[in-house]
């Protein structure tokens, strides 16, 4: 893959999971990465009490400080910036800082997500049995986060007449995620957001794509299966999973593609991008795109 040594990136929600995977892989490609989120090394983000209990964890895993250090160890430059992405003033301060310190922005990875805060262990239930708290978590602290960051980053991109916004989502060719309407709606909104932004940014030379990973072995997924990254293969239920860094490698490939504007507005599955760009997951596999049960 192309070196990203001159790339200035912001990855939101990068304390753990998909954001962490993206930040580390960008670091491995040489990028300077502003790692944002609410969790600090000695001050984990609040609101995770329920999922911690379900996962049998004592504290929220990961922090922006640890991710930034991993970015630097991987070969890039990691910069931890505490930011609550629901707070417009904090998000504005983030992009003002990037502009002041670097003078430009090449890549924004929209990943900050509030859905974990209301996770109750129920994977399938009709919408009338789901609490409206899921809407607040997934839309007010999920979709809105992506729109807000994009809105405040866009003037930098437009002024440069170049750049890329990559919005993490989930998409399986418009199949419905049966039993999880709130999640399905939120991810569809993120996909449409990426599409809509692409239409308005394209005349300015700026690309916007939605990137869809499969079932990722995040810290919470591993904890839920009572295992870790070194032993996940002992759990047959995790056979279809991929590491968060697989998504990260997809983002690196897109960021290094000089023709990425041709993909603007598209929903891109990580498994498809692996075949197109020739990268693998960290264990050497080319993991195919995750597919929902068509029945």
Residue, then its C-alpha position, 0 to 999 in steps of 0.5 A: x500500500x502507498x505510504x501515508x507519511x504526509x497524511x493528516x487524519x482525524x479518527x473519532x471514537x478511537x479508544x477501542x474497536x473500529x476506531x482503534x483499528x483504523x488509527x493503528x493501521x494509519x499509523x503503520x502507514x506513516x500517518x499523523x493521527x489525531x485520536x479522539x474520544x472520551x476515554x482517558x487512561x485514568x478516566x474511562x468514559x461514563x455510560x458503559x455500566x450495562x455492557x460492562x456487567x454483561x461482558x464481565x469487565x471491571x472497566x471500559x477497555x482502551x483509551x485515546x492515550x493508549x491508542x495514540x501510543x500504539x499509533x506512534x509505535x506502529x510508525x506514525x504520530x499519534x496525538x490524543x485529543x479528548x473530545x465528546x463528539x456530541x458537544x459542538x464546541x469541543x468538536x469545533x475546538x478539535x478541528x481548529x486545533x488541527x488547522x492551527x497545528x497542521x494547516x490542513x486535513x487529509x482524512x476524517x474517519x467518522x466512527x464515534x458511536x453511542x450505541x454501546x451505552x444502551x446495549x442490553x444483551x438482546x440481539x433480536x426483538x420486535x421494534x415495539x419491545x425496544x426502548x426508545x433509549x436506543x434511538x437516543x444512543x444511536x442517533x443523537x450520539x451516533x449519526x449526529x456525531x458523524x454529521x457534526x464532525x463532517x460539518x466542521x471538517x468540511x470547510x477545511x476540505x473544501x478550501x484545500x479542494x481535496x480530502x476524504x471522509x470515511x464513515x464507518x457503517x454496516x451494510x449488506x446490500x440493503x438486507x434488513x437486520x431482522x430484530x434490530x430495527x433501531x440499529x438498522x435505521x441508524x446504519x442506513x442513516x450513516x450510509x445515506x449521510x455519506x452518500x449525501x455528503x458526496x454529492x455536495x463535496x464532489x464539485x470541490x474535489x472531496x470524496x465521501x464514502x461509507x465503509x462497512x466492516x463485517x463482524x469485528x472482534x472488538x474488545x466487547x465482542x471478545x469479552x462477551x465470548x470470554x476470550x481475547x485476541x490471542x485465543x479467539x480461534x478456540x471459539x467456533x462462534x467467532x469463526x466469521x469474525x475479523x479484526x478491527x485492523x482489517x477495517x483499518x487496512x481498508x481505510x488506509x487503502x482508500x486514503x492512499x488511492x489517488x482515484x478515490x473520488x471515483x468511489x465517492x458516494x459508494x458503500x464499500x464492504x471491507x471484504x470487497x476492498x481486500x480483494x480490490x486492493x490486495x490486503x489481508x487481515x492481521x492473520x493473513x486471511x482475506x475475510x469475505x464480506x459478512x452477510x446476513x441470513x437472507x431468509 
